[in-house]
Amino acid sequence: MIAASRSGTPRSGTLKRPSGVSQAAGCKGKARITVKRRGSGKTLSSRLATVKGTCKFTSRVTFTNSKRFAKSRKVRRRGTLRFAIRFQGNARLLPRTIKRTARYG
């Protein structure tokens, strides 16, 4: 199971291990954080974060170019982003995905 931070945009999270899986065995692997604009489904960012030995991962997502939010020629000042956070699995844990949304503007 993956838990994403609820404050602001979900750019970090913690991997929750089931009972019977040690921290050394379960806290390995990669997590992909994908950001899409809701409605169009256009991918704005896709980052790969390493899961640390403490079962935490972090990836900073910053958008400096407002044209990435453009719809046609008009720049959108408000909208919703969809975040998909996918743990890619390891020898002990299966892959898992969670989804969150965040508003901008």
Secondary structure, 3 states (H helix, E strand, C coil): CEEECCCCCCCEEEECCCCCCCHHHHCCCEEEEEEEECCCCCEEEEEEEECCCCCEEECCCCCCCHHHHCECCECCCCEEEEEEEEECCCCCCCCEEEEEEEEEC
